[in-house]
Amino acid sequence: MSRSMFSRLLMVFAGLILSLGALGAPYLVNPGDVLRIDVWNEDSLSRELLVRPDGIISLPMAGEIDTNKQTPSQVADKIAQALGKYMKDTPQVVVSLINVAGNKIFVIGKVVRPGEYMITSETDVMQALALAGGLNAFAAENDVLILRRSDDGKQQAIPFEYARVKTGKDLETNIILQSRDVVVVP
C-alpha cells in the first residue's frame, strides 16, 4: 500500500472516530423530565420524581439535588453522596429516565404546524421544520432564526437560511438544536 493511500485511509478513519464521538453526546437531565431513582436495598427511598422547573429534585434524607447540566449518572452520584451521610455505607444508586418530557423545542411562525415538540434524539433545524410540517407558502425562507438562551439568561438569535440549506449550501448552519430552543419562521 502506498504512503499516500495509507495517509488517506488514516484521515478517513480519524474523521470517522471524531464523528462517532460527536454523536455520543450524553443526555443531560432537563426540567420536566421524570426520573426513576433506585437505591439498592432501600425500597423506601426508591421512587419516580419529576424534575422541577428550576432543575431540582427532592428526595428524603438526600434533600434537594440540583440536576441542571447533569447526566443521570452524575445525578445518581450526587444522591449517593447525600445519602451516604446518613448510612453506614455509601449506597448504590441508579437514576433512569422514565420520560424525557423536558427535552422540548418550539417551532413558531409560518409553518404548517407551529408548536412544542418533544425530541428524543439529536434534532437539527431542518428536522425541526419537518416536524412542524415544513414552511408555509408565506414564509420568509432566508430570515429563519433560532433563539437560544444561555446559562446566564441572555438570549441569542442564530440566523438560518432555509433556502440555501435546502439546496445543499451552508450545511454547517443546520445546527443541532438544544432543549428549549425556539425556531422562528417569519
N, C-alpha and C positions, 0 to 999 in steps of 0.2 A: 504494500500500500504506500502510495507516495506521501510525502510530508504534507503537501497542501491538502490532500484529501483527508488525512488524519486531522489536520487543523480544523477543517470544515466540520468533520464529524464531532470533534471535541466542542466546537462552538455550538452546534445544534444540541448536543447533549447538555451543555451548561445552560442554554436557553430553556430547555425542557425542564430541567431541575428548578430553575428560578420561577418559571411559570407555575409549576406544580406547587411550589411553596406559597405563592401568592393566593392560589385557590384555597388553601387550607387555613385561611384566617379563622381563628377561634370565635365562637359565638359569645357575645357579651350580653349579659342579662339586661333587660330593659324594664322600665316601669310598665305595669300591666301584665307582665309575664306571670305565669303560675308555675311555682317550683314545688317539687316533691322533695322533702327533707327526710332522709332516713338515717337514724342514729342507731348503730349496731347495739343490740341488746337493751335498747331503751325505747320500747314501743310508745311510751307516754310522751316522748319528745318528737317522734316521727309524725309528720303531717304535711299537708299541702298548704302553701302560702301564696297569696297574691302579693306581688311586688308593688308597693305604694307608689304614687306619682313622684315622690321625692327619691325613689330608688332604695328605700329602706324596707327591711322585713323585721318582724318581731317574733322572737322565739323564747319560750320560758327558759329561765336560767341564763341563756345566752344574751338576752336583752335585744337591743336594736343593732342590726347588722347592715352596713352600707354595701349595697350590691352594685353601685354605679361603676361602670367601666371594668367589671369583674367577669371572669368566666365562671361557669357553675363550679368548676374545681376550686377556684380561688375562694368562692363563697363557702364551699364546704370546709376549706382550711380555716377560714375566719370563724365559722361556727364551732369547729372542733377546738380551736384555741380558747374561745369564750367559754365553752362548756368544760374544758379541761381545768379551769379554775375551781370548779365545784365537784369534780370527780377524781377518784383515785388515779386513774389513768386517762390520758387523752383519748377521747372516743373516736371511733371510725365513723365518719360522716360522708354520706353520698348525697349530692344535690343533682336532681334530674329535672329537665324541662318537661312540664306537662303540657303547657300551652304557651306559644310564643306570641300571644296577643299584643304584646308591647312593641313588636317589631313591625312598624307600620310606615308607609309612605302615603303621601297625599298628592293627587293629581287634580288640578283645578283649571278652570277656564274653558277654552273652546276645544274640548274633546267630546267624544260621543258619550262616555260615562264618567263624568267627574266624580271624585270621591276618595275615600280612605281605602287603602289596600294593604292587607297583611302580606308580608313577604317571608318566605321560609328558606330562601336561599339568596345568594348574591343576585341582585337585580340592577341592571343598568337603565339608563334613561329611555332607550328605545323599548326595552321590555316593559317599563312602567307605562309608556304611552300605549303599547299594545294591550296591556291590561285594561286601560281606560277606553279601549275601542278605537284608538287612533285619533288623529286630529280631525276636526270637522272642516267643512269647506271654507269657513271664515277665519280659520286660524292663521296667525302670522308665523309662518314656519321658521323664520330666522330670528325671532325675538323670544324664544322659549328661555325661561330662567329656572334654575334650581336654587331654592332658598334653603340655606343650611345655617343652623345656629351652632356656634362654637361653645366650648366649655365655659367661657367667660360670659356667655349670654348674648354676645354680639352676633348679628345675622349678616351673612354674606350672600350675594347674588352671583351665581355661576352661570355665564351665558352658554346656550346650547343652540347651535344652528341645525335644526332638523333637516332642512333641505340639503345641506352639504353632507351630512352623515348618511342620509338615505341613498346618496349616490356614491358612497364609499370614500368620501373625503373627510378629513379631520376626525377620524375614528377615535383618536385619543380624547376627544371631548365627550364621548359616550361613556361617562364615568359610572362607577358603581355607586348606587345610592346608599345612604346611611339611614338608619332608623330615624324617623321624624322629618326627613327631607320633604320639601314641597316642590312639585314640578308645576310651574305656572305657564300656561299656554294662552297668550293674549289673542 
